[in-house]
Amino acid sequence: MDKENLNQLNLLGHKDTKYIFDYNPNILEVFENKHPDNDYFVKFNCPEFTSLCPITSQPDFATITISYIPASKMVESKSLKLYLFSFRNHGGFHEDCVNIILKDLCQVMMPKYIEVWGKFTPRGGISIDPYVNYGIPHTKFEEMAQYRLLNHDLYPEKIDNR
């Protein structure tokens, strides 16, 4: 990463990290993609996601998987970790959380394609695994999003109490 990109990042490398316990999309930081002409996936696995049930205020735990094909901007991973941590006291249904994450990342990065999948641990004997995606309209990425959504989870995983 060149110096110009490093100067745009405020969180990377700082030891005085402040953890924000309330949802805050302003934490997200981006940097320039050095290979915008290449189509490639970047994948984040976040196995320690926590939010709160908006009705009972009980904690919900999930693995959030974010995969995207960057355009000109990429999300910086430390800011993404802190952003996801900010959901800790956020009262939102599982479906709401994954949609918010997708929309916030689209707003700061404007990726060619992105998908967010939440695999929440069971509560009351049921696990909920919402999936959402987006591709730039009128491009092959919109077609990709439609295809991946229509074919998503055709072969469900074996549930083993996670």
C-alpha positions in Angstrom: 0.0 0.0 0.0 1.5 3.4 -0.9 1.8 6.4 1.4 -1.2 8.2 0.0 -3.5 5.3 0.8 -1.9 4.9 4.3 -2.6 8.5 5.1 -6.3 7.9 4.4 -6.5 5.2 7.1 -7.0 6.2 10.7 -7.3 2.9 12.5 -4.7 0.6 10.9 -1.6 0.3 13.1 -3.0 2.4 16.0 -2.7 0.8 19.4 -5.2 3.0 21.1 -8.2 1.2 19.6 -11.5 2.4 20.9 -14.3 -0.1 20.7 -17.7 1.4 20.0 -20.5 -0.6 21.5 -23.3 1.0 19.5 -23.9 0.6 15.7 -21.7 3.0 13.8 -21.2 2.8 10.0 -18.8 5.8 10.2 -16.1 3.4 11.5 -15.7 1.9 8.0 -12.5 3.0 6.1 -11.6 2.3 2.5 -8.5 2.4 0.4 -7.8 2.4 -3.3 -7.9 -1.0 -5.2 -4.6 -1.3 -7.0 -6.1 -3.8 -9.5 -9.5 -2.3 -10.4 -9.4 -3.9 -13.9 -9.2 -7.4 -12.5 -12.3 -9.2 -11.2 -11.4 -11.0 -8.0 -13.1 -12.0 -4.8 -12.2 -10.7 -1.3 -13.7 -12.8 1.4 -14.0 -12.1 5.1 -15.1 -14.7 7.7 -16.3 -13.1 10.9 -17.1 -15.9 13.4 -17.6 -13.7 16.4 -20.4 -11.4 15.3 -22.8 -10.4 18.1 -26.0 -8.4 18.1 -29.1 -8.2 20.3 -32.6 -9.4 19.7 -34.7 -6.3 19.4 -37.6 -7.8 21.4 -35.9 -9.7 24.2 -32.4 -8.0 24.2 -30.8 -11.4 24.4 -27.5 -11.8 22.5 -27.5 -13.3 19.1 -24.2 -14.9 17.8 -23.3 -15.5 14.2 -20.6 -16.1 11.7 -20.9 -13.4 9.1 -19.3 -14.1 5.7 -18.7 -11.1 3.4 -17.5 -11.8 -0.2 -17.1 -9.0 -2.7 -15.5 -8.1 -6.0 -14.0 -4.6 -5.5 -14.2 -1.8 -8.0 -12.1 1.2 -7.1 -12.3 1.0 -3.3 -11.7 -1.8 -0.8 -12.7 -2.0 2.9 -9.8 -1.9 5.4 -10.1 -5.0 7.6 -9.5 -3.4 11.0 -12.2 -0.9 10.4 -14.5 -3.7 9.3 -13.8 -5.6 12.5 -14.6 -2.5 14.6 -17.7 -1.8 12.5 -19.0 -5.4 13.1 -18.2 -5.1 16.8 -20.4 -2.0 16.8 -23.4 -4.2 16.4 -22.8 -5.6 19.9 -25.6 -3.5 21.4 -27.6 -3.1 18.2 -31.1 -4.5 18.5 -31.9 -5.9 15.1 -33.4 -9.1 13.7 -30.9 -11.3 11.9 -32.2 -10.4 8.5 -32.0 -6.7 9.3 -28.3 -7.0 10.4 -27.1 -8.7 7.1 -29.0 -6.1 5.0 -27.6 -3.2 7.0 -24.0 -4.6 6.6 -24.5 -5.0 2.8 -25.9 -1.5 2.4 -23.2 0.2 4.5 -20.4 -1.6 2.6 -22.0 -0.7 -0.7 -22.2 2.9 0.3 -18.5 3.2 1.3 -17.0 0.9 -1.4 -19.4 0.7 -4.3 -18.2 -2.8 -5.2 -18.9 -4.5 -8.5 -20.5 -7.4 -6.5 -21.0 -8.2 -2.8 -22.8 -10.8 -0.7 -23.3 -11.1 3.0 -24.4 -14.3 4.7 -25.2 -14.6 8.4 -25.1 -18.0 10.0 -26.7 -17.4 13.4 -26.5 -20.0 16.2 -29.8 -21.6 17.3 -32.0 -20.0 19.9 -35.2 -21.7 20.8 -34.2 -24.7 18.6 -34.0 -22.7 15.3 -31.1 -21.2 13.5 -31.6 -18.4 11.0 -29.2 -17.9 8.1 -30.1 -14.8 6.0 -28.3 -14.1 2.7 -28.3 -10.9 0.7 -26.3 -9.8 -2.4 -25.9 -7.0 -4.8 -24.4 -6.5 -8.3 -24.0 -3.3 -10.2 -27.2 -2.9 -12.3 -27.1 -3.5 -16.0 -23.8 -5.4 -15.8 -22.7 -9.0 -15.6 -22.5 -8.5 -11.9 -26.3 -7.9 -11.6 -26.7 -11.1 -13.5 -24.3 -12.8 -11.2 -26.2 -11.6 -8.2 -29.5 -12.9 -9.6 -28.0 -16.3 -10.4 -26.3 -16.6 -7.0 -29.5 -15.6 -5.2 -31.7 -18.0 -7.2 -29.2 -20.8 -6.7 -28.3 -20.0 -3.1 -28.3 -22.9 -0.7 -29.5 -25.5 -3.2 -27.5 -28.0 -1.2 -28.1 -27.1 2.5 -25.4 -27.9 4.9 -25.7 -30.6 7.5 -26.7 -28.9 10.7 -24.7 -30.2 13.7 -25.6 -27.6 16.3 -22.7 -25.4 15.1 
